[in-house]
Amino acid sequence: MTMDDASKDESTSTPVDVSTLTELGKAAVWYAGHGFAVFPLGTRSKKPITTSGLKDWTDDPENAAQCWRMFPSSNIGIVCGMPSHGLLVIDLDVSDEKDGMATLREWEKANGELPETAESITGSGGRHLFYRTDRTGIHPSVNHELGVDIRSDGSYVIPPPSIHPSGELYEWWADPRDVGIAEADGAVYDFIDYVQRNGGQDELKKPNGKFRLPDKIPKGKRDDTLFKFAAHLRAIGRSDEEIFTNVAGANITRCDVPLEQSEVERIVKSACRYDRGGDAETDQREVGKPGRGLPSSSNGGGTESFIGPRGGIDTTALGMYIIDKRMARIIDGAPAVWTGTRWDFGARAIKRATVAVCRKAKIKDKNEVLSFVMDSAPRVSSSNAFDGRYYVQFANCTYDVLSGECVTPEPSMYIIGTLPIALDMDAPIGLADSFIDSISAGDDAVKTHLCEIIGAAMCSSQIVSQAPMLIGRARGGAGKAANGKSTFINWLAAIVGSENVTSLSIDDFGNRFNKGMVVGKLANLGDDIPDGFLQGDQLSTFKKMVTGDSIYADVKGTDGFEFRPSALQVFSMNTIPRLSDTTDGIMRRLDFTPFRAEFRPGDISYDPNMEKKLSQRNVLERGALLGLMALPDLIERGRFTDIPDMRDELDAVRIDNSSVARWVTDECVEPQWLDGRSVAEAYKAYTDWAEEAGERYVRNRSEFSKSLIEFFMQKAGCRVDAGILECTKFKRDGRVIRGYRLVKS
């Protein structure tokens, strides 16, 4: 928040010279001039630096300017309640243990949204919602369970541009100079009531009823009462900073004669010696005495106890916690946990969640928790357990492709990866466009095709059952030309994010531990497919990877699992290898994408720094936008855009990889010649040709007939169930024979 024009901004007071003030000072003057009661906090601190703390507030801009000239690096405190004309703040905390923003979202779904108002992002990543109220008697409260605190009379908030102890800035999400501060309405009061009635721990409550902070604290009871209040807050898991804020507020508003700040700090420090969440009774603790060494229930992380009867980790209890609280699921056979914004997949995801909850978990514990999750977590399918929509999650938002809107991520959405770049719908035309135009050699179909590949790789859901095969076709033929394939793949990896891709070749699929690497990934960007011969087992795994059929993944140290891969498979090649399987099940998965341009040193189109230029953030964001714009049509069609001359490429693959296809081509066999001819006659002609040509031939008539009919089906560009020929039994010369009939010419 820049306050260079603070003295000129419309306010209720005489302009103040702020030219010599720091940004913090300028902001404090602006706040004071606009009705906020401000006071100084320590540098990068939440604690007041003056003796009387928040009682030393001022709403005089000149006084604020003098204060921040004395303490130029001081953070800013704003007193809530009447001093700031009825300021009421809803504080949404976000951490591993609590998520106030999620609490508000769930509440709003059932009760309606809160009014739009000024909103800041706290240094810890939470939010402050600022409202005005004319009500009195709204007590400040802290609700650790829901992650929502209420700041009102007797409490204060820290506004931008203060600096959190972590070094992060407080920033405005919706600046009050732009949107103002809304009046609290019935929805605001209902939400506060919900927070304070459901697990809220304000100064007037304790669940077991054994502590109640009185409205007035007489002089002889101050130390004891404030200590019990601090110990109570410690017992229910509050942090040191939260305890100090609440106790300091109670000291100012409840004590007949408030204690000095140093005394409050001493009391809080004494109470904070006890373990967070400890179960010792508040009344049994004594001010100034060290806390008893109670066993920690967190075991280094989380709030649950996972210590077994013999002192080790109770992995069953820990596994149940991962399932219940971290929403561990088996999705399409693979383990996954919800992170709050997306689904994190794989054995490592479960192990990461285990360590996050219980940092003392060892390798053996993590493997046991993984096994428990695999056996006990609910099993769901991505095709029917989620909302069925298509999402691309950017660094700054989650985009619903079909509605064209940014949405709030929910567990009901199938989101498996977050791109490292932001969505910029206004990203200008530039290098990304010219790069795609150059590698496609100006072919519009190829340009569309490349954009579709980018889009399909970014989307969490599987859109096509095809694998783009980037093939060099510079100068009209195959070869190891510098045609931009590698540069495109590297650029695609940068757009999607290295954490969201793998780089397995078809050969790598044969390693039993490698298959699991594609779990939860958006894309597999494989290396060049080598020249040579691809075996049947390699092609079988390849087909499963492309179509999403179940495949088994081994996991080191524990049981493996079956899963359905969804990552887009992208490979490159310079020449097409020989295939042991040219059936329609394989051929329909090959999507040849030609790279016809050539980039060599000395050429006008050659740029040795192209990859570096493409890695610039604005170029990546434009590339992502091009992919995003191509997605709706791709989703509707379910196949990549057809490139006409690539049909001939597929025919060539079939011919090169099938002796039956080569016989048909060499001998110019037409469907009309086969019509009415028996299988035995056709097979005899085929084997005679093969022996003369020195070819290995199919030893089985049934397999020969199947390959023959499938060749003519594919050559015609028809579906398998609508071919030119059929093989059936019919009568000829009075006897039944098995042969061919022409279905259509």
N, C-alpha and C positions, 0 to 999 in steps of 0.2 A: 504494500500500500504506500504510494508516494504522496506526500502531503506538501509538495512545494507551494501549492496555492492555498494552504490552510488559512493564511491571514486574509485572503481575498474571498474565500468561500462564504456564502451567505450564512450568518450565524446570529446569535442573540447578543453579541458583545462587540466592543470596539476592536478593530483589527490590531493584531499583535505582530511585531517584527519577528519572523521566524527564520530569517536568512542564515543565522549562525547556529541554528539548532540541528541536531541529528534527525534522521527520519523518525526515530522514536519520539523525540521531542516535538516535532511538527505534528505527529499523529496525536500526541497527548493534548496539544493545544486545540487541535480540531475537535477532539472528543469533548473537551471542557467547554468549548464554545457552542456546542450543540446539545448541551443539557446532560452530559454524562459526568458523573462524579469520579474523578481519576485520582490515583495515588501511585507512588513509585514502588516497584518491586526490585529485587536484586538483579544483577546482570545474568541473563540466561537462567533466571530463577523464578519460582512461583511465590517466594516468601517476601513479605514487605520489608523495606529497609528502615522504616521509621519506627519509633518506639510504640506508637499507638496503632500501627498497622492501618487497617482500612478506615479507622476513625480520622485519619489525617487526610481525608479526601478534599478535593477542591473542584468546583465547577467554574472557576475564574480562569480564563485563558492566560492572563498575565501571570497569575500565581503558578499555573502549570508550566509556563515558559521559564520562570525563575527556577522552579524545581528541577527541570530537565537540563538547565544550564549547569546546575550543581551536580546532577547525576546523569550525564548525557547517554550512558549505555544502559540505563535502567529499563527493565520491562515495564509495561503499563498494566495496572489493575483498574478495573471499573467496578464500582460498588453497585450491587443490584438493589432492587427495591426502591423505596421512596427517594433516597438521595439522587438517583438517576431517573426521577419522574416515572416511577413504576416499572423499572426495567425487570423483565422476567426472562430467564434464559434456560432453555432445555439443552443439556449437555449430553451428547451421544458419544459414549466411549467406544473405542474399537481396539481390541487386542486379541491374543490367542484365547483368552478366557471369557471374553464378553464381546457382544456386538450390538451396541445400542441402535445402530442404523437398521439392522435386521429386525430388532424389536419394533421400531417405528413402522417399517414397511409392513410387517404382519398386522400391526394394529390398524393401520390405514386401510388395509384390504377389507377389514370387517366394519370399520367405523367411518371411513371417509378421510380425505386428506386434510392436513393442517394448512392454515393459510400460508401463502408464499410470503417470505419476509427476508430481512437481512440474515445472512448465513456465513459463518466463517469455518475454515478448516483449521483444526488445532494442530499443534506441533507434533502430536502423537498420531495424527491421521483421523481423529474423530471430527465431530461437527458441533457447532454452537448455533442454535436457532434463537434469534432475538425477538422478543415481543414486548408490548406495553400493556400494563394492567392497572386498573383502578381498585383492584381488590387488595385487602390487607389480610394477614393471617395465613398466607401461603408460606409454609415452612420450607426451608431448603432441605433437600434429602439426597441420599446416595443409595442407589440400588445396584449392587455389584452383580446380582444375578441377571438382571435385564440389561445392564450396561447403560443405564440412563440416570443422570443426576439432575436435580432441579436447583437452579440458582435463583434465590430471591432475597428477601430482607435478611441481613446479617451475613451475606456471603458475597463473593466477588468472582469475576471472570477475567480472563486475560485475552485481550483483543489483538488483532494484527497492528503493526508488524513486529510484535514481540517475538522473542526467540526462545524456543523450548530448550530445556536442559540438554536435550539430545543434539541440539544445533539446528533443528528444523524450524522454519519460519511458520508463524501463524499467518494465514492468508484469507482474504475475502473470497468466498465463492459467489455470494450475491452482496455487493457493496451497498451499505445503507444510503450512500449518496445517490445511488441509482434506483434502488427499489424501496427505500424507506424502511421503517420498522412497523410491522403490522400490529393492530390491536388484537390481543388475545380474545378468541371467541369460545363458544361452547366446546368445540373440538379440542382446543388447547387445554381447557380445564378438565375435560374428560380424560385426555391422555395423561395429564399430571395425576389425576385421581387414580387412574389405572396403575401407574408406576408406583405410587406411594401406598397403594393397597395390596399390590401383588409382589411381595418379596422386598419392598422398599424398606430401607433401614434409616429412616430419618431420626432426628434427635429425640423424638417422642416415643420411639418404639424399641422393643427388643422381643424376638419371637417367644422366648420363654417367660416374658413378663417380669424378669428379675432385675431389670434396670429401667429407670425412667428418668429422663433429664427434666428437672423441675423448671417451671417458667422463670423463677427467680432463684438465684444462688446467693445466699447470704455470705458475708465476709469470712466467717469462720469455716465455711464449707467449700470454699473455692477449690483448693488443691485436691481434696479428696474427690469431689464431684467431677471435676474436669478430668482427673486421672481415670476414674471409673468409666467416664464417657469414652476417653481415648482407648482404654483397655477393651471396652465393648466393641468399638470399631475395629480394633486389631483382631479380636476374636472372630469377627465375621468376615475377615479377609481383606480389610482395607489397606491400601498402600500408605507409606509414610506421608506422602504429600496430601492424600485425601484426608488423613487423620488430622494433620496440622491445619488444613483449611477449615474443617468442621469445628475443631476445638477452639481455634482462634475466633471463629465467628460466634460460638457459644460464649466465649469469654467476654466479648464486646456486648452482645445483646442480652445475655442472661445474668451476668454477675452484677451485683449492686455496685461494687467497685472493681472494675476489671484489673486483672493482674498485669504486670509488665510483660512485654513480649518475651523477654529472656526467661521468665518464669513459665510461660506457656511452652516455650521450646523445651525446657527441662522436663516438664510433665510429659510431653509427647515423646521425647527421647526415651524416657523411662518406660513408657507403655510399649514402645516399639521394640524393646528388648525381648518381648514375648514373641513366640512363633506366630506367624499369620495363620488364622484359622484354628488356633489352639482351643481346647475345650475346657480350660480352667475357668471356674466361675469368676465373673468380674469382681464380685464382692470379696473374693479370697485374695485378690492381688493388692499389693501395697505400693503406694507411690514411692519412688526412689529405690525400690528393691529390684534386683535383676529377675527376669523371667525364669521360670523353671524350665529345665531342658526337656520339654515334651517332644515325643517323636513326631517328626514332620510327616504329614499325611500326603504330601505332594510327591515325595520320592524324586525330587528334582524336576518336576514338571506337572502341570495340571493341578486339579483339586481333588482327585480321587485317590484312595489308598489302594495300592496294588501289591503290598507286602504280604506274602504267604505266611502260613503258620510256622515255617522253618526259617523265615527271614529272607527268602529269595523272592523274586518277582512272581506274582500270581498271574500267569499269562492268560488264564481263562478269563479272569476279571478284566484284565487289560484288553483282551480281544473283544469282550462284550462292550466295553466302553468305546472302543474304536467303531464298533458296529452301531451302537445307539447314538453316541454323541458326534462322531465324525462321519456318520452315514456311510460306512463301508458297504459296498454292494459288489456283487459279481455280475458285471455287465457284459453280455455276449461271451460269457465264460472267463473273462479277465477280471481280476480284482481292481477295485477303484474306490477312492474316497472323494467326498465333496470338499473343496477347499474354501468355499464361500463365493467363488466366482466361476469355477469350472470343475469338471471331474478330472482327477489325477489318477492315471492308470498304472497298473503293473505291480509286480512284487515290491519294487523299491518304493512305490507310493505308500503301501501299507507299512513298510519298515520306517519310512520318514514320519508317518503319522504316529507310529509307536514311539519313536524317539522324542517327538514333539510333546507327547503326553507324559512320557516317563523317560527322562534322560539317562537313568541308570540302567536301562535295558541293554543287555549284551546281545551278541550275535545269536546265541542260542535262544534267547527270549524273543528276539525279532522273528526268527524262523518259526517258533512255536505260535506266536500271534498270527503270523501269515497263514499257517496251517489251520488255525482255529477259524479265521475269517473265511478261508476257502471252503471249510466244511459248514459254517454256520450262517454266513451272511446271506441275505435275500438275493435270489437269482432273478435277474431281469433281462429283457432284450431291448436293445436300442431301437428296434423297429416298432415296438408297441408299448413300452413302459414310459416313454417320454412324449412330449407334445407333438412330435412329428414335423416340426418346423426346421428350417435351415438357418444356422447361425454362423457368423464370423465374429470372433472376439478380438477386437483391437486393444491397444494399450489404454485407450481412453474411453472405450464404450463397447457394448455388445450389440451387434447389428443383426436385425431380423431381415434376411434377404428378400423374402416375398412381400413383407409389409413395407419395407423401406424405412423402418424406424429403429431407433436405438432403444433397447429395453434393459431392464434390470435383471441380471442373471439369477435364475432360480434352479433348484435341484431337478425340477421337472424338465429342464432344457438339456439337450444332449450337446454339451460344450466340452471339448477335450483339449483345446490348446489356445493360448493367447499370443497373438502376433506381437512382435517387439516394436511395432510402429503404430502411430495414431491414424485414425480415420480422418481424412481431410477431403470433404466432398467438393471443395473448391480448388483442389490441387491442379495447377495450371498445366497445359500442354507443354511438353518439353523433351528432355533427353529420353525419358522412358518411351515416349511415342516414336521418336525417330529411331531408337534402338530396335524396337519390335518391327518397324517398317523395314529397316536395313536387313535384319536376319531372315525376314520372310520374302526378301527380294521383291517387295511390292505386291505380292499375291494377297488379295483381300481375304480369301478363305484361310490361308495360313495365318494371317494376322489375327483373325477371329479365333482360330484354333489355339494359338499361343496364349491369348487372353483367357480363354476358357481353361487352359491348363493351370494358369495362375489362380483363377477363381476356385477351381476344384481342389487345389492344394491348400487353400486357405480355409475352406469350409469344414466344419467339424463332422458333418454327416457325409456318408458316401453317396455320390451323385451318379457316377457311371461305373460300369463293370468293364472298363477298358484300361489298358496301360499305354500311355503315350510312348511311342518309340521314336526318339529324335534321330533321324538318319541323315547322314551327309549326302547331299546330292548336288554339290557344286559342279558347274560345267556339265550338268545333265547326267552325271554318273556317280558311282560310288567311289570312295577313296578317303584318304586321311587328310582332306582339305581343312584349312582353318576357316570353318563355316559358322562359328559362333555358338555351337551346341554347349560347350563347357561354360562359356560366359553366361549363357541363358540359365543353365542349371545353377550356377553359383549365385546369380541374381535372384532366382526363385528361392533358393535357400535363405538368402538374406531377408527377403520379404516375409517368408513364413517363420523364420527364426530357427537357429541351429538346435534349440532345445525341442523343437517340434518335428524334426526330420531325422531320418536315418539314412545311411549310405550303403546299403547292402546290395551286392551284385546277385545275379541269379545263382552263381556258384555258392555264394555265402548262405543261401537258403538251405543248403545241405547240412550245415552245422547245427546240431540239435539245440545249442544254447542261443543261436542267433535269431531264431524265429520270434522269440519273445521280445526282441528289441523293437519291433514295430508296434507293440501294444501301446495304445494311446497316442500314437504319432499321427500327424496330419498328412505326412508324405514320406515316401522312401525314394530318394533320388539316387538311383544306382549308377555304378560306373559303366563305362563302355562294355557292351556285351562282346566278348572276344569272338574272333572268327573260329569256326570249327563246328562241332556237333554237340547239340544239347540233348541230353539223355531224357528218357521218359520220366524219371523221378524228379528231375529238375523242373521239367515243364508242369508236372502235376502240382508241385508246391507253388510254382508261379501262378497257375490258374487259380488256386485257392486264395492266394494273396490278392489277386485282382477281383475275384468275384465275391470275396467275403465268406467263403465256405469255412467250416470249422477246421482248425489246424492245432496240432499239439506243440506246446512250448515247454522245454525243460527249464528248470530253475535250479541253480547250484545250491546244494545244501538242504533242499526240501523238495516236496512233491511238485511236479509240473502241473500244467492245466491246459485245457482246450479253450481256444478263443476264436472269435471271428474278426479277422483284420479288416480295418476300414481305411487305412492309409492309401492315398493315391500312389500308384507305382509308376515311376517315370524312369526310363532307361535311354541310353544313347548308344549308337552303333555307327560304324562306317560301312560295314557290309553285313548282310543278313546271314546269320549262321544257319547251318543245316539243322532241321528239326526232326526228331524221331516221331513226332505226333503232329499231323496236319489236319486233324479232325476239326469240325466246326467249333467244338468247345474251346479249342485253342485259337483258331484263326479269328474268331469274332472278338477276341480280347486284344488283338494286336491293332494299335492305332498309330499308323505311320505318319510322322510329321516331318516333311522335308525341309532341310536347311540348304538352300540352293545358292546362297551368296558365298563369296570368298573374300577373306580379309588377310592380306599378306603385306609384310613390310614393303613400303614403297608405293602401295596403292593409295589412292586418294581417300578411300573409305577406311583405311587402317588407322586405328588409334591405340597405341600401346598402353594408354592409361584408362581405357574404357571401363574395366572392372572397378577401378577406384572411383571413377565418376559415377558409376551406377550405384555405388554403395552409399552415396549421399542420401540423407534422410528424406529430402523432398522428392528425390527420384524414386526411392522405395515406396513412398506414400502414393505417388502417381501410379506406379506399377500396380499397387494393391487396388487402387480405385479402378483401373482398367479391368482387372480381374473381377472385381465386385460387379461392375456393370455388365459383364458377360454372363454372370451366374443365372439370372432369372430364365433366360432362353435355354441355357444348358439344362437347368432343372426340369423345365417343361418338356424338352426333347429327350432327355435321358441318354444322349450319345453326343460325342464330340462332333463338331461341324465336319461334314464330308468334304474331303479333298479329292476331286475326281480322278486325277492321274495316280492316286495312291491305290485305287482299286486294281489297276494293272500290277502294282507292286505286290499286292496280296496274291493275285493269280500267279505271279512269278514264283512266289514263295511256295505255293502249293505244287507247282510243277517241279521246282527244284528239289523238293523234299518228298516227292511221292513217285514211285516208279509207275504206278497206275496212271497218274496225271501225265507223266512224260510219254507213256505209250499213246494216250489219247492225242497228245499234241504232235508227236512225231508221225503218227500214222493217220492224222487228220480224221480221227474217229468222230462221227456225227451221231446225234441221238437217233436220226432216221435209220442209220445202219444197224443200230442195236434193236430197233423196234421189231418185235416178233422173233428175235433171236434168243436161243437158250443161253443160260449162264455157262453151260459147258462149252459151247461154241466160242463165246466171247473170251472165256478164260483161256482156251486153247490158243486163240490168236495172240493174246497177251503174253503167254509164256513163251511162244515161238519167237516173238519180238525180243523178249528179255534175254533169251539164250543167245540169240544172234548178236544183240547189242552188248552182251556181257554184263547185264544188269541183274541185281538180286531181285527176285520177284516174290510176291505174296504167296505163301504156300497154302492158303485156305480160300476156297471159292467164296464162302460167305463173306470173308473179310474183303476179298476182291470186289464183290458185288456192292458191298456197303461203300467202299472207297470210290467206286465208279459213279454211283448215283449221287453221292455227296459232292463229288467234283462238279457235276453238271448243275447241281442246285446252287452251289456257291458261285460258279461262273456266271450264272444268270442273275446273280444278285438277289435271289429269292430266299425266303425263309426255308428251313429244313423241311417243313411240312407242306411245301408248295413247289415241288420239284418238276423237272421236265420228264424224267423217267420214273417208272416204278418197277419193282421186281415182284412178280407174282406167279401163280400157277395158272396155266391155261392149256386148252386142248389145241393140238396141231397134228394133222394127219391121223386123227383118231386116237391119239395118246396124250396123256397129261405130261406136260413138261414145265420146268421152272425156268422162266426167262423174263425178258424185258418188254415193256409196253410204253409207247410214247403218250405222255399225258397231255402235253401241249407243245406246239411247235413254235 
